[in-house]
Amino acid sequence: MADSPTPGDAPTLNRFEQVDEPADDAMTLTLARDGEKMTGTVSCPAAATGGRLPKGFNSGEMPLKESIRAAVRMANDFKLALVVLDPDGLWQPSWGTLYRWDDEPEAA
C-alpha cells in the first residue's frame, strides 16, 4: 500500500492577479481564443523594467502553455509582477490561483 502524501508533499501553486487591461508596471500575459486556437501573448512596457529593456516587449502570439512558461520565466528574470488578462476564461486552476484585486479582503 502506498503512503498517503503529507501536506508538505503538495506543490505550492502560484497566485496571479487577473486584470482587465495591460498593466503599466508589470509583465502582462494575455490569453486569447480564436475558434479552437488558444494562444497567449507576453508584453511589458519598458518603464516597468527600470531601463533593463530599452523599449517595450511584445512576444506576439504563442501557443498557450508556452506563453505561460515564458511569462513566468521573464517575470522572474526581470523581478516583475505578472498579471493575467483572460477575457475568454482560458485559465486552468492547475496553473495556479487566478484572483482579482477586488476579491482580496481589506486589511484591517
N, C-alpha and C positions, 0 to 999 in steps of 0.2 A: 504494500500500500504506500502510495506517495505521500510525502509530508505535505501538510497544508501550508500555503505561503503565509509568512508573517507580515505584519504591516510594514516592516522595513524593506520587504522584498518588492513592494509595489512601486512602479516607476512614478516619479513626480511629473505631473503634466504642467506644461507652461500655461500661463494666462496671457491672453491677447485682448486688447481693447478694440471693440467694434466701433467704427466711426462712419459718418455719412458723407464725408468728403476727405480728400487727402490732407494730411497734417503738414503744417509748415515747419514743425520742429521734430519730426520723426520720419522713420522709414515707413512707407505705406505699401502694403500688399493688397492689390485689388484683384478680387476673384470675379470671374465672369463666365456666363454660359451663352453659347451661340448654337441653338439646336442641341445636338448631342455633344458638341465640343465644349469642354471645360478648360479654361485657361487662367493663368494668373500673371500679373504684371507687378514688378517691384519698382518703386520710384522713391526718390529722395531729393529734396531741394538742396542746393549747395550750401545754403545758410545753416542747415541743420548739422552739417558736418564740421563746423568750425574751421572751414578753409581746407580741410583734407581732400575735398573734391572741388576742383576749380569751377565746375559747372554742375547743374543738376543731373541726376541719373535717372534713366528710364530703361528698363530691361527689354521692353517690347513683350509681346505675348509669349508665354512659355507654357509647357504642359503643367497642369495644376499642381501636382505633387512636387515637381522640380522647382516651381516658383516658390512654394512654401519653404523648401530646403534652402534655396538661395536667399530668400528674405531673412530667415533666421540667421544664417551664416553671416550675411552682410551686416545685419543689425548688431550682432555680437562683435564682429571685426571693428566696426566703427563706434561701438558702445553707444548705440542709439536705441530709443524706444521703437518698437514695431507695432503699428496699428493695422487693423484689417478693415477694408472696405468690401462688403459682401452683399451687394444688392439682390443677388439671386439666391441667397441662402444655401451656398455650397459647402460651408464649413462643416467638418465632421468632428464630433466630440473626441475621437481618438487622437486628433492633432493637438488638443489642449482645450482649455476653457476659454470660450469667447464671451466677453462681458461688455456691457455698456457702462460708461462712467455714471450715467443717471441711475443705474441699478445698484451702485455701491451705497452702503449705508453712510449717513452723515456721521462725521467724527463728533464725539460728544465734547 
